[in-house]
Structure formats: structure tokens, C-alpha cells
Amino acid sequence: MRVAIAGAGQVGRSIASELLDNGHEVLLIDKDPRAIKAESVPRAEWLLADACELSSLEEAALQRCQVAIASTGDDKVNLVVSLLAKTEFGVPRTVARVNHPRNEWMFNEAWGVDVSVSTPRIMSALVEEAVSVGDLVRLFTFRQGDANLVELTLPEDSPMIGRRVGDIDWPLDTALVVILREGRVLRPDLDGTLELNDELLFVAADETEEQLEDMLSPHHHRGRDRT
């Protein structure tokens, strides 16, 4: 897979390194000469250019990319890059970094954003996840389709403990994506069972989250006011 990353700062370079380690092709784009540090990610392609300019993205051959990531520290730039990538070059998947939570509402499909990643939101979600067993924690939102990546760690009183995965009737518009168990990443096995302290990650629609939470941890949340 070929991936273009607008913004070659620390965030962009870190993403590039991870993608390269996973066997993908990566192009880093930045207009600041000081950000062009080819020796830091030597396997990546580098382009000194303004990613908000159509001519720059044409030079980058963005139409050849399967994913475009807007990872700069400027929300305006990230929105423009996402919109151009989606509308002018038909990039199938766009991911945009949100730097300021007040701007989160703009990072949607109207601006060409498929997935928005808000660092403050993720940090707060990880704090919640670290201290909450039995609470459904929203990790981030897929703007296209009004779905969320959510996590819940099974508490000891969950009625799902010992249940066969294939026998569970999950709510509509809900998919169990992965099970984290004792440091291992497990793909959901229909013949497998859920265990105490399993960390379950789902992709779920907004309207099904409460139902999902009640299924997995009904006693823990009874009477809680959800907002």
C-alpha cells in the first residue's frame, strides 16, 4: 500500500516508520526545509512542497496512493489536504489529525475526512480505559458512517464470561474486531469463549453503544446517566 503523509514533524515521521516496518510505501511531504530529515526515516520518499497546493500533490502523484494522512500541527492545513486528496485525487482513505478539540466537528466527510484522530480525546480515552473495568470507552470516531471504535474490559459479573462468541447475538451495526487477552491479540473465533478481563474492541454505531454496554456489563452501569 502506498501512503502519503502531509507533515514531516515528529508525528508524521513516527507514523511513517511504523508503516514502513509493516511493508508499506511512504511519501513524506512538508514545505519547511527544516522538516526534511531524510536520514531520520531513510526508507521513505521525501518531498519539499506545500501539501495545500494542487501542483504539489500532482508532483506527489497522490492519485497513486491508497491512503493520505494529514498530520500537521495546523488543523486548517489538515482539512485542506484531506479535501484535496479526496475530491481532486480520489484517494480511497483519508486520515486527519485534530490538534484542537474545538475544531473536531469540522473533521467529517464534508471535508473529505474518513477518520479523524484527536490526540486529546485519545489521551483521555486511554486514561479512562486504564482505570475503568466494565465501562464502555470510546477510543475514536469514524466520521464516515457514524461509527466508533469502542473498548470494554469484561468485569467479573459479566454474563458474557464463558459464552461462545458465535452464540452471542450482538446488537445491529456492531462488530467485534479483536480480543486482547493477557498481552495477546486474538482474532474473534466463533468457537472461542469470552473470559474474565478480556479487553474487547468493537466497531459500533452511536445508537447501539448503550445496548452493547448493557449486554456486557449490565450491573456495573445500572442507573448511570449516559451523555
N, C-alpha and C positions, 0 to 999 in steps of 0.2 A: 504494500500500500504506500502511496506517495502522499506526504503530508507537508503542507506549507504552514509555517509559524510566523506570524507578524509580531515582532517584538523579540529582540535577541538579548533581553536582560536576563537576570538570574532565573526568573520563572521560565522564560522561553527556552533557555539553554538546558534547564533541568528536564523539561518535557522532551526536548529533542534527544537528550541522552537516553532517556527511558525508551523512547520509540525506536531509536537505533539499536538498542540492546535487544529489542523484540523483533528485529529484522525488517523494519520499515525504512523507506527512503524519506529523508527530511531536508527541507529547504528553510533556512532561517532568513528572515527579511528584517532589516532595520535601516532607518535613514540616518542614524547617528554613527559616524565613523568610529567613535569610541566603543560602540557596542559590538563592532565586528571583531570578534576574538576567535578566529578560526582555530587557533591552537587549543581552545577550551573544548570544542566539540569537533575534532578533526574529520570525522566521517560524514559530517553534514555538508550540504551545499550552503553557500552564503551569498547573499545579495544585498549590496548597499543601495537602498532605494526607499522611497516613500510608499508604504503599502496602501495609502489612501488615494494614490494616483492610478488611474486605469492603465497608463503606459507601463508603470512598474509591474503591475500584476500580469500584464501581457508578456513582459520580459521574463517574469517568473513562470510563465506557461501554467497559470493557475488552473486552466481547463483540464490539465493532466492530473490534477490532484483529486484524491477521493475525500480528503478532509482538509479544511482550513481552520487554523486555530488563531484567534486574535488574543494575544496575551500581553499587550502593552499595559502600561500603568495609566493610560488615558482612556476613560470609558467612551468618549466621543470617537476616538480612533477605532476602538474595538467594534463599535456599532457600524461605522462606515465600512470597515474591512469585511465584516460579516455580510452586509448588504450587497456589496460589490461581488463578493465571492459567490453568493447565492444567485443573484439576479443577472449578473453580466457573464459569469463563467460557469454557471450551473454546477458548482461544487456540491456533491451529494450531502455532505455533513459539515456543519459549521459549529465550532465551539468557541464561546467568548468569555473572557474573564471580566467579572464585575468587580471594580475596585471600591466603589462607594455604594453601600446598601440603598441609598435613596434613589439610585438610578436603576435598580433591579427591574422595575416594572416595564422599562423600555426594551429589555433584552428578550424579545419574543420573535415569533415568525414574521411579524410585520417588518422587522429589521433584519430578517434573514438569519436569525439565531435559532439553531436547533437545540443546543444545550448551553445554558449559562452556568458559570461556576463562580459563586460568590465566596471569596476567601473568608470574610467574617462569618457568613452563615455556616460554612463547613466547619470552621473552628468551634463555633458554639454548638453545632450538632455533635461534634466529636466529644466535647465536654459532657453533653447530655448522655451520649452513648456510654461514656466511661463510668458514669455514676448511676445509670438507670437500668435496672433489670425489670423486664415486663412492660416497659413503656415503649410505644412506637415512636421512633425518631426519624424525622425526615432529613435525609442527607443532602439531596438536591432535587431540583425540578427540571424535567424535560419540558421545555416550553411548547414543543410540537406534540400535541396530543393530550395536554393537561395531565400528564402522569408524573409520578415522583419515585425516586429511589428511596425506600424506607427500610429501617432496620429494627428488629426486635429480638432481644435475648430471652429465651424461654425461662420463666420463673418456675420454681418447684411445684406450684399449684396449677400449672397449665394443663388443661385437659388434652392437649395435643401430644404430651410426652408419651412415647410408646406407640403412637399411631403410625400406621404405614402411610407414607407420603402419597401413594397412589389412591388411597381410600379417602383422602381429605377433599372435601368439596369447597375449594377456595372461592371467595366472592368473585363476581363478574368483574372483568377488566383487572385481574390481579394475576401475577405470575411470580412463583418462587424462582429466584435466579440462582442463588448459591447458598450453601450452608457452611458456616465457619465453625469448626469443632476442634478444640484442643490444638490450635495452631495450624490445622489443615483446612484447605479449601476444597469443598466437596460439591460436585455437581448433583443436583437433586436426582435421586434414584427412586423410581416408583415403588420398588420393593424394599427400600430402606425405611427406617423409622426415625422419628424425631426424638432427641434426647435432651435431658435437663441441661441448661446453659448453652444449648445450640444458639448461635447467632444467625438469624435468618435475614436474608436480604431479598426484598421484593421490589418489583416494579408494579405500582398500583395507582389507579385513578383516585383523584381527590375524594370523590364521594364514597369510595369503598374503604378508606383508611380506618374509620371508626369500627366498621363491621369486622375488618381483619383483626384489629386490636382486641375486640371483644371475644373473638374466636380463640385467640392465642393466650390471652391473659385476662379473662373476664372479671375475676375477683379483685385483681390489682387496681382496676380503673373504675369500679362501680361508683357512680355518683360524681365522677370527676367532670368538670366543665371543660369541654374542648373548644378551642378557638381556632 
